[in-house]
C-alpha cells in the first residue's frame, strides 16, 4: 500500500513539475515581453483604426460632393438655360422674361432643389449680369441685394475660376453656407456664358461626419487648400485660419501630443478630389480603453487557468490512482474464481473515458464467462427448441403453398358454375380476379415489364367496369414500347385505387373515366394516369410533389389510405434511382393527372432476363 501511495505521489509530483517548468515559467517570461509588445501594438491599432475611420468619412464626403457635381451637370445644357445665357438686358418684354424665368425655375432649378434640404439657394447669372435666384427653401427674409452683388463679383472672377469649384465658407442671414460655382458653357461656341451658383448648407456634411465619427472623435475640422476652416461644430471657428503645419507628420499623417499625463491623438486625411483636409483628435485613453481592458482581462484569465490547472493535476492524479486500486481488488477476486460480485463504478470524473471503458471491459469479461458456463448447461435444451422452431417454419411454408392453390381452385370452380349458368359477368369478374391474385401472389419478381403491369391492370379495370356501368377506360400507348419499359411490380394498382377512392367515392361521384396514356421522354418513358374526379387542393398537391422530389414521406394526411403514392414513388426511386418516380402534373375539380417516369430495358437487363 505504501508503494502504491508513493507511486501516486510520484505521478502527482512529476505532473506538477512538468506544468511548472514547461508551462508556468515559460508563460511568465513570455508574458513579460508580450505585455510591452501588446501595449505598442494596441497603440498602433488605435492609430490605424482612427486613420481608417477618418479616411472612410472622407470617402463618404467625396461621394456626396461628387453626387452634387453630377446632379448639376445636366441642367446647364437645358434649352431655357441656353436661351437665358445669350439674353442681354432689355432685349425681351417683361412677360417673355417672366416666362423664361419661370421655365428655368420649374424645369432646371426644381430638378436640383427637389428633395434636398442641404441646398440653401441657387442662382444663375449670364454673361451680361442678368440673374435668376431661387431661395424658396429659406423660411426667412434675405438680403437679395447682397446675394446679387456677390454673384456679380464671382462673374468678374470667371477667368480665375475652375469649371467646377467649391469656394470658401460664407454666412447668409447667420447661416453658414458653402458657395459652389459651376461655369455654364454655350453649346454652340463652347465659351463660358454664365455661372451656376449654389449655396450649400453644412447639415449634410455634419450628418456624414456624425454618422461615422461622432462616437469616436472629440472634434473634427475640415480645412480647405487655403487653410480656411469650412466645417467645425463651433460656428465661430468657421472661416478662420487653421494652422496645423507644426502638428502634421507627412509620412504618417498623425501626431500624439503629451500634455502632462494626458496623451491626445490627432489624425489627418486629405482628399485628392476636393483638396480638403479632414482633421480629428481624440484622447488616446478613449481609443485604447477597450483593448487595454481586454488585454488585462486575458492576463488575469491566463493566471486563473494556470492555477486551476495545477489544482486539477493534483486531483486528477489522486482520483486516477484510486480508481485503479479498486479495479486491482476486483481482478484479485476474479482470479480466485468469484465471478459474481457487486459492480463498483469508477469515480464520476472517469465515467466516460478510458478508465470507465476498462471497468466495463472487465465486467463484460466476467459476464461473458458466466454466460458461457450457463450456455454449456443449457445447450441440449436450446437444440430441442431449435428443432421445434424448424418444424414450425416448415409448417408455415406448407401453409403458404396450400392457401393460394386453394384460392385459385375455388375461383376456377366459381367460373365453371358461372359458365354453366350462362352468368358471363360473373365468369369475367372471376377470371379477372384470379389473374390479379395469381400476379400479386405467385409472381416473385420485384421488377417486371410495363406490359405485365398493364395486363394485370386490365383485369382490375375489367372488374371496375362491371361494378360501374358508366366507367369509360381508355388506353393509348404503343404495345412495342411497353414491352421494353421496366416497372416495379404492383406500381399501377395503388395509383388507380387512389383515383377511385379519393377522386370519385370520397366526393360522392360515380366513376366515369380512367385514362392510361404513354409516350417516350428524355429520361425513358412517361405513363399518364388520368381521372375526371374531384382532385386535391393546391397545398396537398405541392406537399406530395415536394415529398416526391426529396424522396421523403409526406407529412400531410399520414394514414393507411394516403401513403400509397409515397410508397410507390419510393419503391421506384429505390429500384431505378433518379429521376424515376411519380409527379402530380395537375389536380383540380376537373380531375387529376399523375405522371409515372420509368426506365427502358437495357442490354444488360435483357441478358440477365
C-alpha positions as CSV (number, residue, x, y, z in Angstrom):
1,X,0.0,0.0,0.0
2,X,2.9,2.3,0.8
3,X,4.3,1.6,-2.6
4,X,1.1,2.5,-4.3
5,X,0.9,5.7,-2.3
6,X,4.5,6.5,-3.1
7,X,3.8,5.8,-6.8
8,X,0.7,8.1,-6.7
9,X,2.7,10.9,-5.1
10,X,5.4,10.4,-7.7
11,X,2.9,10.8,-10.6
12,X,1.4,13.8,-8.9
13,X,4.8,15.4,-8.4
14,X,6.0,14.7,-11.9
15,X,2.9,16.2,-13.4
16,X,3.2,19.2,-11.2
17,X,6.8,19.8,-12.1
18,X,6.1,19.4,-15.8
19,X,3.4,22.1,-15.6
20,X,5.6,24.4,-13.5
21,X,8.8,24.1,-15.7
22,X,7.3,23.7,-19.1
23,X,4.2,25.9,-18.8
24,X,4.2,28.3,-15.9
25,X,7.8,29.7,-16.1
26,X,7.8,30.0,-19.9
27,X,4.4,31.7,-19.8
28,X,5.6,34.2,-17.2
29,X,8.7,35.0,-19.3
30,X,6.8,35.3,-22.5
31,X,4.1,37.3,-20.7
32,X,6.6,39.9,-19.6
33,X,7.7,40.6,-23.2
34,X,4.2,40.2,-24.5
35,X,2.9,42.9,-22.2
36,X,5.3,45.5,-23.6
37,X,4.7,44.4,-27.2
38,X,0.9,44.3,-26.8
39,X,0.8,47.9,-25.4
40,X,2.7,49.1,-28.5
41,X,0.5,47.0,-30.8
42,X,-2.7,48.3,-29.2
43,X,-1.5,51.9,-29.6
44,X,-0.7,51.2,-33.3
45,X,-4.0,49.6,-33.9
46,X,-5.8,52.5,-32.2
47,X,-4.0,54.9,-34.6
48,X,-4.7,52.8,-37.6
49,X,-8.3,52.4,-36.7
50,X,-8.7,56.2,-36.3
51,X,-7.0,56.8,-39.6
52,X,-9.1,54.3,-41.3
53,X,-12.3,55.8,-39.8
54,X,-11.3,59.3,-40.9
55,X,-10.4,58.1,-44.4
56,X,-13.8,56.4,-44.6
57,X,-15.5,59.6,-43.6
58,X,-13.6,61.5,-46.3
59,X,-14.6,58.9,-48.9
60,X,-18.3,59.4,-47.9
61,X,-17.8,63.2,-48.2
62,X,-16.2,62.9,-51.6
63,X,-19.1,60.8,-52.8
64,X,-21.5,63.4,-51.5
65,X,-19.7,66.2,-53.3
66,X,-19.3,64.2,-56.5
67,X,-23.0,63.4,-56.4
68,X,-23.7,67.2,-56.1
69,X,-21.4,67.9,-59.1
70,X,-23.1,65.2,-61.2
71,X,-26.6,66.3,-60.3
72,X,-25.9,69.9,-61.5
73,X,-24.2,68.9,-64.8
74,X,-27.4,68.1,-66.9
75,X,-29.2,71.3,-66.2
76,X,-26.6,73.6,-67.8
77,X,-27.4,72.2,-71.3
78,X,-31.2,72.6,-70.9
79,X,-32.9,74.8,-73.5
80,X,-34.2,77.5,-71.1
81,X,-30.7,77.9,-69.6
82,X,-29.1,78.2,-73.0
83,X,-31.6,80.8,-74.1
84,X,-31.0,82.8,-70.9
85,X,-27.2,82.9,-71.4
86,X,-27.5,85.0,-74.6
87,X,-30.2,87.3,-73.3
88,X,-28.9,90.9,-72.9
89,X,-30.9,93.3,-70.7
90,X,-33.9,94.9,-72.4
91,X,-33.9,92.6,-75.3
92,X,-37.3,91.0,-74.4
93,X,-40.5,92.0,-72.9
94,X,-41.2,91.7,-69.2
95,X,-43.7,88.9,-70.0
96,X,-41.2,87.0,-72.1
97,X,-38.6,87.5,-69.3
98,X,-41.1,86.3,-66.7
99,X,-42.0,83.2,-68.7
100,X,-38.3,82.3,-69.3
101,X,-37.6,82.8,-65.5
102,X,-40.5,80.5,-64.7
103,X,-39.3,77.8,-67.1
104,X,-35.8,77.8,-65.6
105,X,-37.1,77.6,-62.0
106,X,-39.6,74.9,-62.8
107,X,-37.5,72.8,-65.2
108,X,-33.9,73.3,-64.2
109,X,-33.8,74.5,-60.6
110,X,-36.5,72.2,-59.3
111,X,-34.6,69.1,-60.5
112,X,-31.8,70.1,-58.1
113,X,-33.8,71.5,-55.2
114,X,-36.5,68.8,-55.0
115,X,-35.9,66.6,-52.0
116,X,-32.6,68.2,-51.0
117,X,-32.6,70.1,-47.7
118,X,-28.9,70.7,-48.0
119,X,-29.2,73.4,-50.7
120,X,-29.8,76.8,-49.2
121,X,-30.4,78.5,-52.6
122,X,-29.4,78.5,-56.2
123,X,-28.6,81.4,-58.7
124,X,-27.9,81.7,-62.5
125,X,-26.1,84.7,-63.9
126,X,-25.4,85.1,-67.6
127,X,-22.5,86.9,-69.2
128,X,-24.5,90.2,-69.2
129,X,-25.0,90.2,-65.5
130,X,-28.7,89.2,-65.6
131,X,-29.6,86.9,-62.7
132,X,-32.2,84.4,-61.7
133,X,-32.3,83.4,-58.0
134,X,-34.3,80.7,-56.2
135,X,-34.1,80.7,-52.4
136,X,-37.6,79.3,-51.9
137,X,-36.4,76.8,-49.3
138,X,-35.4,79.6,-46.9
139,X,-38.0,80.4,-44.2
140,X,-36.9,84.0,-43.5
141,X,-36.4,87.2,-45.5
142,X,-33.0,87.5,-47.1
143,X,-31.0,90.5,-48.3
144,X,-31.1,89.6,-52.0
145,X,-29.1,92.7,-53.0
146,X,-26.1,91.2,-51.1
147,X,-26.6,87.9,-52.9
148,X,-26.8,89.6,-56.3
149,X,-23.7,91.7,-55.6
150,X,-21.8,88.5,-54.5
151,X,-22.9,86.9,-57.8
152,X,-21.6,89.9,-59.8
153,X,-18.2,89.6,-58.0
154,X,-18.0,85.9,-58.9
155,X,-18.8,86.7,-62.5
156,X,-15.9,89.1,-62.6
157,X,-13.6,86.3,-61.4
158,X,-14.8,83.9,-64.1
159,X,-11.4,83.6,-65.7
160,X,-9.7,82.6,-62.4
161,X,-12.4,80.0,-61.6
162,X,-12.3,76.3,-62.4
163,X,-15.1,74.7,-64.3
164,X,-16.5,73.4,-61.0
165,X,-15.2,74.9,-57.8
166,X,-16.1,75.0,-54.2
167,X,-15.4,78.4,-52.7
168,X,-14.8,79.4,-49.1
169,X,-17.4,79.4,-46.3
170,X,-19.9,82.3,-46.2
171,X,-22.7,83.4,-44.0
172,X,-26.2,84.3,-45.3
173,X,-28.5,85.6,-42.5
174,X,-26.4,83.9,-39.9
175,X,-26.5,80.6,-41.8
176,X,-23.1,79.2,-42.8
177,X,-23.0,78.1,-46.4
178,X,-20.5,76.7,-48.9
179,X,-20.6,78.5,-52.2
180,X,-20.3,76.1,-55.2
181,X,-19.7,77.6,-58.6
182,X,-20.1,75.8,-62.0
183,X,-19.3,77.5,-65.3
184,X,-22.1,77.4,-67.9
185,X,-20.9,77.0,-71.5
186,X,-22.7,77.9,-74.7
187,X,-23.4,74.6,-76.5
188,X,-22.7,76.3,-79.9
189,X,-19.5,78.2,-79.1
190,X,-18.3,76.2,-76.0
191,X,-17.4,79.5,-74.4
192,X,-18.3,80.5,-70.8
193,X,-21.6,82.3,-70.9
194,X,-22.5,82.4,-67.3
195,X,-22.3,80.8,-63.8
196,X,-24.5,78.4,-61.9
197,X,-24.0,79.3,-58.2
198,X,-25.2,77.0,-55.4
199,X,-25.2,77.9,-51.7
200,X,-24.8,74.7,-49.7
201,X,-25.8,74.2,-46.1
202,X,-23.5,72.2,-43.9
203,X,-26.2,70.0,-42.5
204,X,-25.5,67.1,-44.8
205,X,-21.7,67.3,-44.2
206,X,-22.5,67.4,-40.5
207,X,-24.7,64.2,-40.8
208,X,-21.9,62.4,-42.7
209,X,-19.3,63.2,-40.1
210,X,-21.6,62.5,-37.1
211,X,-22.7,59.2,-38.6
212,X,-19.2,57.8,-38.8
213,X,-17.1,59.6,-36.3
214,X,-19.3,61.0,-33.6
215,X,-18.8,58.1,-31.2
216,X,-15.1,58.0,-31.8
217,X,-13.6,61.5,-32.1
218,X,-13.9,64.5,-29.8
219,X,-13.6,67.2,-32.5
220,X,-13.5,67.2,-36.3
221,X,-12.3,70.0,-38.6
222,X,-12.5,70.3,-42.4
223,X,-9.9,72.7,-43.8
224,X,-9.7,73.7,-47.5
225,X,-6.5,74.2,-49.5
226,X,-6.2,77.8,-48.2
227,X,-6.1,76.6,-44.6
228,X,-9.6,78.0,-44.0
229,X,-11.9,76.1,-41.7
230,X,-15.1,75.2,-43.7
231,X,-16.5,72.8,-41.1
232,X,-16.4,72.8,-37.3
233,X,-19.1,72.1,-34.6
234,X,-18.4,75.6,-33.3
235,X,-19.7,78.0,-35.9
236,X,-17.4,80.8,-34.6
237,X,-14.5,78.8,-35.9
238,X,-15.8,78.7,-39.5
239,X,-13.8,80.8,-41.9
240,X,-10.8,81.1,-39.5
241,X,-7.3,80.0,-40.4
242,X,-6.3,76.7,-39.1
243,X,-2.5,76.4,-38.5
244,X,-1.8,72.7,-38.5
245,X,1.6,72.6,-40.2
246,X,3.5,72.1,-37.0
247,X,1.0,69.4,-36.0
248,X,1.4,67.4,-39.2
249,X,3.6,64.4,-39.9
250,X,3.7,64.0,-43.6
251,X,4.9,60.4,-43.5
252,X,2.2,59.2,-41.1
253,X,-0.5,61.9,-41.0
254,X,-0.9,61.6,-37.2
255,X,0.6,63.1,-34.1
256,X,0.4,62.1,-30.5
257,X,0.7,65.0,-28.1
258,X,1.7,64.5,-24.5
259,X,0.2,67.2,-22.2
260,X,1.1,66.4,-18.6
261,X,-0.3,62.9,-18.0
262,X,-2.8,63.0,-20.9
263,X,-2.0,61.9,-24.5
264,X,-4.0,63.1,-27.4
265,X,-4.1,61.6,-30.9
266,X,-4.5,63.9,-33.9
267,X,-5.1,62.3,-37.3
268,X,-5.4,64.0,-40.7
269,X,-6.6,62.8,-44.1
270,X,-6.5,64.8,-47.3
271,X,-8.9,64.3,-50.2
272,X,-7.4,64.4,-53.7
273,X,-10.8,65.1,-55.2
274,X,-11.8,68.1,-53.1
275,X,-8.4,69.2,-51.8
276,X,-9.9,69.3,-48.4
277,X,-8.1,68.1,-45.3
278,X,-10.1,66.4,-42.5
279,X,-8.6,66.7,-39.1
280,X,-9.8,65.0,-35.9
281,X,-8.5,64.5,-32.4
282,X,-9.3,62.1,-29.6
283,X,-7.7,61.2,-26.2
284,X,-5.5,58.0,-26.6
285,X,-7.1,56.6,-23.4
286,X,-10.5,56.7,-25.1
287,X,-9.5,54.7,-28.2
288,X,-7.3,52.2,-26.2
289,X,-9.5,51.6,-23.1
290,X,-11.4,48.6,-24.6
291,X,-8.3,47.0,-25.9
292,X,-6.3,47.6,-22.8
293,X,-9.1,46.2,-20.6
294,X,-9.3,43.1,-22.8
295,X,-5.6,42.6,-22.6
296,X,-5.6,42.9,-18.8
297,X,-8.6,40.6,-18.6
298,X,-6.8,37.9,-20.7
299,X,-3.8,38.2,-18.3
300,X,-5.9,37.5,-15.3
301,X,-7.8,34.7,-17.0
302,X,-4.5,33.1,-18.0
303,X,-3.2,33.3,-14.4
304,X,-6.5,31.8,-13.2
305,X,-6.3,29.0,-15.7
306,X,-2.8,28.1,-14.6
307,X,-3.9,27.9,-11.0
308,X,-6.9,25.8,-11.9
309,X,-4.7,23.5,-14.0
310,X,-2.3,22.9,-11.1
311,X,-5.2,22.1,-8.7
312,X,-6.8,19.8,-11.4
313,X,-3.5,17.9,-11.9
314,X,-3.3,17.1,-8.2
315,X,-6.9,15.9,-8.0
316,X,-6.6,14.1,-11.3
317,X,-3.6,12.0,-10.2
318,X,-5.3,11.1,-6.9
319,X,-8.6,10.1,-8.5
320,X,-6.9,8.1,-11.2
321,X,-4.8,6.1,-8.7
322,X,-7.9,5.5,-6.5
323,X,-9.9,4.0,-9.4
324,X,-7.0,1.8,-10.5
325,X,-6.7,0.4,-6.9
326,X,-10.4,-0.6,-6.9
327,X,-10.0,-2.3,-10.2
328,X,-7.0,-4.2,-8.9
329,X,-9.1,-5.6,-6.0
330,X,-11.8,-6.8,-8.3
331,X,-9.3,-8.6,-10.5
332,X,-7.9,-10.4,-7.5
333,X,-11.5,-11.7,-6.7
334,X,-11.9,-12.9,-10.3
335,X,-8.6,-14.8,-10.1
336,X,-9.9,-16.7,-7.1
337,X,-12.9,-17.9,-9.2
338,X,-15.6,-15.5,-7.7
339,X,-17.1,-14.1,-10.9
340,X,-20.3,-12.7,-9.3
341,X,-19.8,-9.6,-7.2
342,X,-21.2,-6.1,-6.8
343,X,-20.1,-4.0,-9.8
344,X,-18.2,-1.0,-8.4
345,X,-18.2,2.1,-10.7
346,X,-15.1,4.3,-11.1
347,X,-15.2,7.9,-9.8
348,X,-17.7,10.1,-11.6
349,X,-14.9,12.0,-13.3
350,X,-13.9,8.9,-15.2
351,X,-17.4,7.7,-16.2
352,X,-17.0,8.4,-19.9
353,X,-13.3,7.8,-20.7
354,X,-10.7,5.0,-20.9
355,X,-10.9,4.2,-17.1
356,X,-14.7,3.7,-17.5
357,X,-14.0,1.5,-20.6
358,X,-11.5,-0.5,-18.6
359,X,-14.1,-1.2,-15.9
360,X,-16.8,-2.1,-18.5
361,X,-14.4,-4.4,-20.3
362,X,-13.6,-6.2,-17.0
363,X,-17.3,-6.6,-16.2
364,X,-18.1,-7.7,-19.7
365,X,-15.3,-10.3,-19.4
366,X,-16.7,-11.8,-16.2
367,X,-20.3,-11.7,-17.5
368,X,-19.2,-13.5,-20.7
369,X,-17.5,-16.2,-18.6
370,X,-20.7,-16.7,-16.6
371,X,-22.7,-16.8,-19.8
372,X,-20.5,-19.4,-21.3
373,X,-20.8,-21.6,-18.2
374,X,-24.6,-21.3,-18.3
375,X,-24.7,-21.9,-22.1
376,X,-22.9,-25.3,-21.6
377,X,-25.6,-26.3,-19.1
378,X,-28.5,-25.4,-21.4
379,X,-27.1,-26.4,-24.8
380,X,-29.3,-29.5,-25.1
381,X,-32.4,-27.5,-24.3
382,X,-31.5,-24.9,-27.0
383,X,-31.0,-27.7,-29.5
384,X,-34.6,-29.0,-28.9
385,X,-36.0,-25.5,-29.1
386,X,-34.3,-25.0,-32.4
387,X,-35.7,-28.3,-33.7
388,X,-39.2,-27.2,-32.8
389,X,-38.8,-23.8,-34.5
390,X,-37.6,-25.6,-37.7
391,X,-40.7,-27.8,-37.7
392,X,-42.9,-24.7,-37.2
393,X,-41.2,-22.9,-40.1
394,X,-41.7,-25.9,-42.4
395,X,-45.4,-26.0,-41.4
396,X,-45.8,-22.2,-42.2
397,X,-44.1,-22.8,-45.6
398,X,-46.6,-25.6,-46.4
399,X,-49.5,-23.4,-45.4
400,X,-48.3,-20.6,-47.6
401,X,-48.2,-23.0,-50.6
402,X,-51.6,-24.5,-49.8
403,X,-53.6,-21.3,-49.3
404,X,-53.0,-19.7,-52.8
405,X,-53.6,-23.1,-54.5
406,X,-56.9,-23.5,-52.7
407,X,-57.9,-19.9,-53.6
408,X,-57.2,-20.5,-57.4
409,X,-59.2,-23.8,-57.4
410,X,-62.1,-22.1,-55.7
411,X,-62.2,-19.3,-58.2
412,X,-61.9,-21.8,-61.1
413,X,-64.9,-23.7,-59.6
414,X,-66.9,-20.5,-59.4
415,X,-66.0,-19.7,-63.0
416,X,-67.2,-23.1,-64.2
417,X,-70.6,-22.8,-62.5
418,X,-71.0,-19.3,-63.9
419,X,-70.3,-20.6,-67.4
420,X,-72.8,-23.5,-66.9
421,X,-75.4,-21.0,-65.7
422,X,-74.6,-18.5,-68.5
423,X,-73.6,-15.9,-66.0
424,X,-70.9,-14.3,-68.1
425,X,-70.4,-11.2,-66.0
426,X,-69.6,-13.5,-63.0
427,X,-67.3,-15.5,-65.2
428,X,-65.4,-12.4,-66.4
429,X,-65.1,-11.0,-62.9
430,X,-63.9,-14.3,-61.5
431,X,-61.4,-14.8,-64.3
432,X,-60.0,-11.3,-63.8
433,X,-59.9,-11.7,-60.0
434,X,-58.0,-15.0,-60.5
435,X,-55.5,-13.3,-62.8
436,X,-55.0,-10.5,-60.3
437,X,-54.4,-12.9,-57.4
438,X,-52.0,-15.0,-59.5
439,X,-50.0,-11.9,-60.4
440,X,-49.9,-10.5,-56.9
441,X,-49.2,-13.7,-55.0
442,X,-47.4,-16.1,-57.3
443,X,-45.2,-13.6,-59.1
444,X,-42.0,-13.3,-57.0
445,X,-40.2,-10.8,-59.3
446,X,-39.7,-7.3,-57.9
447,X,-39.1,-5.8,-61.4
448,X,-41.4,-6.6,-64.3
449,X,-42.1,-5.1,-67.7
450,X,-44.7,-2.4,-68.1
451,X,-46.6,-4.8,-70.3
452,X,-47.0,-7.2,-67.4
453,X,-48.3,-4.4,-65.2
454,X,-50.7,-3.3,-67.9
455,X,-52.1,-6.8,-68.3
456,X,-52.7,-7.0,-64.5
457,X,-54.3,-3.6,-64.5
458,X,-56.6,-4.6,-67.4
459,X,-58.0,-7.3,-65.1
460,X,-58.5,-4.8,-62.3
461,X,-60.3,-2.3,-64.6
462,X,-62.5,-5.0,-66.1
463,X,-63.8,-5.7,-62.6
464,X,-64.3,-2.0,-62.0
465,X,-66.2,-1.6,-65.3
466,X,-68.5,-4.4,-64.2
467,X,-69.1,-2.5,-61.0
468,X,-69.7,0.9,-62.6
469,X,-71.6,0.7,-65.9
470,X,-70.7,4.3,-66.9
471,X,-67.0,3.9,-66.4
472,X,-65.1,4.6,-69.6
473,X,-61.5,3.2,-69.7
474,X,-59.1,4.5,-72.4
475,X,-55.7,3.0,-73.3
476,X,-53.3,5.0,-75.5
477,X,-49.8,3.6,-75.9
478,X,-47.7,1.5,-78.3
479,X,-47.5,-2.2,-77.5
480,X,-43.9,-2.4,-78.7
481,X,-42.9,0.4,-76.3
482,X,-44.3,-1.1,-73.1
483,X,-42.5,-4.4,-73.8
484,X,-39.2,-2.5,-73.4
485,X,-40.2,-0.5,-70.3
486,X,-39.4,-1.6,-66.7
487,X,-41.6,-1.1,-63.7
488,X,-41.7,-2.2,-60.1
489,X,-44.3,-4.9,-59.5
490,X,-47.7,-3.6,-58.4
491,X,-47.0,0.0,-59.3
492,X,-50.2,1.0,-61.1
493,X,-52.9,-0.6,-58.9
494,X,-52.3,1.7,-55.9
495,X,-52.5,4.8,-58.1
496,X,-55.8,3.6,-59.7
497,X,-57.2,2.7,-56.3
498,X,-56.5,6.3,-55.2
499,X,-58.3,7.6,-58.2
500,X,-61.5,5.6,-57.4
501,X,-61.4,6.2,-53.7
502,X,-60.2,9.8,-53.4
503,X,-61.1,11.1,-56.8
504,X,-64.7,9.7,-57.0
505,X,-66.1,7.9,-54.0
506,X,-64.9,10.4,-51.3
507,X,-66.8,13.1,-53.1
508,X,-69.9,11.1,-53.8
509,X,-69.1,10.9,-57.6
510,X,-69.7,7.8,-59.8
511,X,-66.5,6.8,-61.6
512,X,-66.8,8.0,-65.2
513,X,-63.4,7.9,-66.8
514,X,-59.9,6.4,-66.4
515,X,-57.2,7.1,-68.9
516,X,-53.8,5.4,-69.3
517,X,-51.5,7.1,-71.8
518,X,-47.8,6.5,-72.5
519,X,-45.1,8.2,-74.5
520,X,-41.3,8.4,-74.6
521,X,-39.4,11.2,-72.8
522,X,-35.7,12.3,-72.5
523,X,-35.2,10.0,-69.4
524,X,-37.2,7.0,-70.5
525,X,-40.9,6.5,-70.6
526,X,-43.8,8.6,-69.2
527,X,-47.1,6.9,-68.2
528,X,-50.0,9.2,-67.5
529,X,-52.9,8.1,-65.2
530,X,-55.9,10.4,-65.7
531,X,-59.3,10.6,-63.9
532,X,-62.2,13.1,-64.1
533,X,-62.9,13.0,-60.4
534,X,-62.6,15.9,-57.9
535,X,-58.8,16.4,-57.3
536,X,-56.8,17.5,-54.3
537,X,-56.2,21.1,-53.3
538,X,-53.1,23.0,-54.3
539,X,-51.4,22.7,-50.9
540,X,-51.8,18.9,-50.8
541,X,-50.6,18.6,-54.4
542,X,-47.5,20.7,-53.6
543,X,-46.9,18.7,-50.4
544,X,-46.9,15.4,-52.4
545,X,-44.6,16.8,-55.2
546,X,-42.2,18.1,-52.6
547,X,-42.1,14.7,-51.0
548,X,-41.5,13.1,-54.4
549,X,-38.6,15.5,-55.1
550,X,-36.9,14.9,-51.7
551,X,-37.8,11.2,-51.6
552,X,-39.2,11.8,-48.1
553,X,-42.6,10.7,-46.7
554,X,-45.3,13.4,-47.0
555,X,-46.2,15.0,-43.6
556,X,-49.8,15.6,-44.7
557,X,-52.5,13.0,-44.0
558,X,-50.3,10.1,-43.0
559,X,-53.0,7.3,-43.0
560,X,-53.0,3.9,-44.5
561,X,-55.1,5.3,-47.4
562,X,-52.8,8.2,-48.1
563,X,-49.4,6.7,-48.1
564,X,-49.9,4.5,-51.3
565,X,-48.4,7.1,-53.7
566,X,-45.5,7.7,-51.4
567,X,-44.7,4.0,-51.2
568,X,-45.0,3.6,-55.0
569,X,-42.6,6.5,-55.6
570,X,-40.1,5.4,-53.0
571,X,-40.1,1.8,-54.4
572,X,-39.5,3.2,-58.0
573,X,-36.8,5.6,-56.7
574,X,-35.1,2.8,-54.7
575,X,-35.2,0.4,-57.6
576,X,-34.3,2.6,-60.6
577,X,-32.8,5.7,-59.0
578,X,-33.1,9.3,-60.1
579,X,-35.2,10.7,-61.9
580,X,-37.7,7.8,-61.9
581,X,-40.8,8.0,-59.8
582,X,-44.1,10.0,-59.6
583,X,-45.2,13.6,-60.3
584,X,-48.7,15.1,-59.9
585,X,-48.9,17.1,-63.1
586,X,-52.4,18.5,-62.4
587,X,-55.1,18.1,-59.8
588,X,-58.3,20.2,-59.5
589,X,-62.0,19.9,-59.6
590,X,-61.8,18.7,-63.2
591,X,-59.6,15.7,-62.4
592,X,-56.1,14.5,-61.7
593,X,-53.1,13.7,-63.9
594,X,-50.3,11.6,-62.3
595,X,-47.1,11.0,-64.4
596,X,-45.0,7.9,-63.7
597,X,-41.5,8.1,-65.2
598,X,-40.0,4.6,-65.9
599,X,-36.7,3.4,-67.5
600,X,-36.3,1.4,-70.6
601,X,-34.9,-2.2,-70.6
602,X,-31.1,-2.1,-71.1
603,X,-29.0,-4.6,-72.9
604,X,-27.6,-5.8,-69.6
605,X,-31.1,-6.3,-68.1
606,X,-32.0,-8.3,-71.2
607,X,-29.1,-10.6,-70.8
608,X,-30.0,-11.2,-67.1
609,X,-33.6,-11.9,-68.1
